[in-house]
Amino acid sequence: MQRPAIKAILLTSALVAALPAAQVASANVLPALTSAAAAPAEIRNRRAQRASSGEARRFRSGERTTRQTRTETGFERNTTWTGENGRTASRDTVVDVDRENKSYSRRTVRTGPEGNQTSTDVNGSYDPETGFTRNGTKTFADGTTASKDTNAFYDRDSQTFTKTVTRTNRAGESETFTTTRERTTEDGE
C-alpha cells in the first residue's frame, strides 16, 4: 500500500507578488518557500531564549488563579494574574458550542494592569464532510479593530483541500492568502 503524498501547494497572489520575477516565471519557488519557512523557526528560538531568561512573561513570579465553569453549551473561564507589585490582569473567556448546527462562538476579554481592555470574538462552523469557516475580530482598547476570516473546503472527489484566509489590520488594510493541497499517491495517480 502506498502512502498518499501532498502533490502541490499553490501560492497566493500576495506571496507570488513578493517573489522575484525570474523565480515566478521558472516556477522555481521552492527556495523562496524554504527561506520563508525558516523565519518562524527563528521566532520560536527567540521566544525560547526569552522564556529561559525570565523575560517572556510579565507576571512570571506572581500568582495566577484560573477558574473554569462548565455550562450547558460550553464553558466559562476566568484567569487572574497578580504580580509581585500587586498589579493585576485578567482574561475572561466564554465558549458556546451548538452541536446541532455544528457551530461555535468564543468571546475573550483581556484586561491589563492599567485597566485597558481588548476583546476577541470568534465565530465558526464546521462540517466534517466539507470543511469549516472561522471569523474572528479583535477590538483594541482604543476602539480600533482587526479581523481574520478563514474559509476551508475539502473536495472528496478530487481530494483537494483549499483554505482562504483574509486578514484586515487596524488601519483597514487587507490581505488574502489561499493555500491548496492535493493528495495523490506516490506514483502520481
PALUMKE-436155 format. One record per residue (C-alpha): x, y, z; residue number from 1. Coordinates in Angstrom, 3 decimals. Example, Ala and Ser with C-alpha at 12.3 -4.5 7.8 and 13.67 -1.06 7.14 Angstrom:
((12.300,-4.500,7.800),1) ((13.670,-1.060,7.140),2) 
//
This chain:
((0.000,0.000,0.000),1) ((1.369,3.365,-0.993),2) ((1.106,6.360,1.252),3) ((-0.560,9.489,-0.085),4) ((1.705,12.497,-0.603),5) ((0.956,16.157,-0.892),6) ((1.365,16.987,-4.565),7) ((1.174,20.765,-4.729),8) ((0.742,23.895,-2.749),9) ((-0.486,26.812,-4.810),10) ((0.790,30.198,-3.776),11) ((-1.385,33.206,-3.303),12) ((-1.045,36.286,-5.417),13) ((0.361,38.147,-2.408),14) ((3.202,35.661,-1.943),15) ((3.857,35.320,-5.663),16) ((3.979,39.111,-5.985),17) ((6.714,39.182,-3.351),18) ((8.888,36.727,-5.308),19) ((11.415,37.846,-7.919),20) ((10.001,37.630,-11.447),21) ((12.630,35.083,-12.529),22) ((11.551,32.630,-9.828),23) ((7.875,33.031,-10.670),24) ((8.495,32.650,-14.401),25) ((10.521,29.479,-13.944),26) ((8.162,28.180,-11.237),27) ((11.252,27.704,-9.076),28) ((9.559,28.857,-5.883),29) ((10.983,26.223,-3.524),30) ((13.994,28.341,-2.426),31) ((11.663,31.236,-1.603),32) ((9.353,28.942,0.371),33) ((12.304,27.464,2.263),34) ((13.563,30.878,3.345),35) ((10.037,31.960,4.308),36) ((9.603,28.790,6.385),37) ((12.847,29.485,8.241),38) ((11.516,32.732,9.687),39) ((9.060,31.076,12.124),40) ((11.891,28.849,13.430),41) ((13.951,31.961,14.203),42) ((10.981,33.489,16.009),43) ((10.489,30.310,18.056),44) ((14.185,30.349,19.005),45) ((13.949,33.967,20.193),46) ((10.841,33.155,22.244),47) ((12.594,30.174,23.823),48) ((15.567,32.365,24.757),49) ((13.266,34.957,26.348),50) ((11.418,32.231,28.251),51) ((14.622,30.786,29.653),52) ((15.862,34.232,30.669),53) ((12.631,35.041,32.518),54) ((11.545,37.983,30.369),55) ((8.845,36.155,28.398),56) ((6.063,36.647,30.937),57) ((5.386,39.817,32.830),58) ((3.794,38.028,35.827),59) ((6.154,35.037,35.960),60) ((6.908,35.438,39.679),61) ((3.383,36.439,40.655),62) ((0.288,34.381,41.270),63) ((-2.160,33.050,38.706),64) ((-5.663,31.840,39.501),65) ((-7.883,30.120,36.932),66) ((-11.479,29.122,37.447),67) ((-13.441,27.253,34.803),68) ((-17.148,26.521,34.938),69) ((-18.992,24.182,32.634),70) ((-22.223,25.481,31.096),71) ((-24.986,23.715,29.159),72) ((-23.454,24.740,25.847),73) ((-19.760,25.128,26.631),74) ((-17.732,26.728,29.413),75) ((-16.634,29.957,31.058),76) ((-13.060,30.530,32.192),77) ((-11.644,33.342,34.292),78) ((-7.909,33.769,34.801),79) ((-6.412,36.449,37.040),80) ((-2.720,37.251,37.354),81) ((-1.320,39.191,40.286),82) ((2.283,40.345,40.098),83) ((4.694,40.805,42.982),84) ((3.933,44.525,42.846),85) ((0.204,43.846,43.451),86) ((-0.925,44.817,39.951),87) ((-3.447,42.506,38.333),88) ((-4.538,41.493,34.868),89) ((-7.333,39.162,33.820),90) ((-8.709,37.150,30.938),91) ((-12.364,36.096,30.763),92) ((-13.459,33.609,28.112),93) ((-16.928,32.324,27.244),94) ((-17.289,29.449,24.764),95) ((-20.612,28.242,23.376),96) ((-20.949,25.200,21.119),97) ((-24.072,24.412,19.102),98) ((-23.592,20.751,18.186),99) ((-26.862,20.567,16.266),100) ((-25.857,23.354,13.870),101) ((-22.146,22.459,14.053),102) ((-21.099,25.942,15.100),103) ((-19.338,27.641,17.978),104) ((-18.519,31.058,19.380),105) ((-15.791,32.263,21.703),106) ((-15.506,35.675,23.343),107) ((-12.381,36.622,25.277),108) ((-11.926,39.880,27.155),109) ((-8.447,40.754,28.404),110) ((-7.910,43.496,30.980),111) ((-4.376,44.749,31.508),112) ((-2.776,46.143,34.679),113) ((-3.705,49.707,33.649),114) ((-7.352,48.721,33.006),115) ((-7.059,48.686,29.209),116) ((-9.350,46.082,27.657),117) ((-9.152,44.156,24.412),118) ((-11.781,41.702,23.263),119) ((-11.669,38.890,20.749),120) ((-14.809,37.413,19.193),121) ((-14.562,34.224,17.139),122) ((-17.479,32.517,15.411),123) ((-17.143,29.361,13.392),124) ((-18.944,26.497,11.825),125) ((-17.685,23.143,10.705),126) ((-18.798,20.252,8.575),127) ((-16.761,17.041,8.776),128) ((-17.578,16.325,5.125),129) ((-16.684,19.648,3.505),130) ((-14.645,21.948,5.771),131) ((-15.038,24.914,8.097),132) ((-15.363,28.680,8.428),133) ((-13.959,30.829,11.213),134) ((-14.417,34.587,11.577),135) ((-12.559,36.489,14.257),136) ((-12.497,40.136,15.264),137) ((-10.231,41.734,17.843),138) ((-11.206,45.088,19.333),139) ((-8.371,47.044,20.925),140) ((-8.515,49.433,23.880),141) ((-8.558,52.451,21.542),142) ((-11.618,51.106,19.684),143) ((-9.802,50.009,16.529),144) ((-10.386,46.504,15.200),145) ((-8.550,43.831,13.267),146) ((-10.083,40.711,11.771),147) ((-9.182,37.334,10.350),148) ((-11.650,35.277,8.306),149) ((-10.868,31.696,7.310),150) ((-12.802,29.515,4.874),151) ((-11.667,25.963,4.248),152) ((-13.167,23.474,1.848),153) ((-12.382,19.803,1.203),154) ((-13.440,18.263,-2.103),155) ((-13.527,14.478,-1.624),156) ((-13.795,13.737,-5.354),157) ((-10.550,15.493,-6.272),158) ((-9.041,15.027,-2.785),159) ((-8.234,18.731,-2.679),160) ((-8.171,20.942,0.408),161) ((-8.411,24.705,-0.160),162) ((-8.083,27.276,2.605),163) ((-8.516,31.022,2.134),164) ((-7.522,33.431,4.905),165) ((-8.310,37.146,4.763),166) ((-6.702,39.424,7.343),167) ((-7.566,43.059,7.906),168) ((-5.303,45.112,10.148),169) ((-6.172,48.050,12.391),170) ((-5.526,50.501,9.546),171) ((-8.106,48.719,7.364),172) ((-5.549,47.158,5.011),173) ((-6.468,43.643,3.883),174) ((-4.518,40.720,2.515),175) ((-5.757,37.344,1.342),176) ((-3.851,34.070,1.234),177) ((-5.079,30.901,-0.442),178) ((-3.475,27.507,0.030),179) ((-4.487,24.449,-1.961),180) ((-3.297,20.936,-1.233),181) ((-3.968,17.980,-3.456),182) ((-3.490,14.430,-2.270),183) ((-2.056,11.820,-4.616),184) ((-0.292,8.504,-4.269),185) ((3.488,8.321,-4.569),186) ((3.244,7.010,-8.147),187) ((1.431,10.229,-9.164),188) ((-2.094,8.853,-9.505),189) 
//
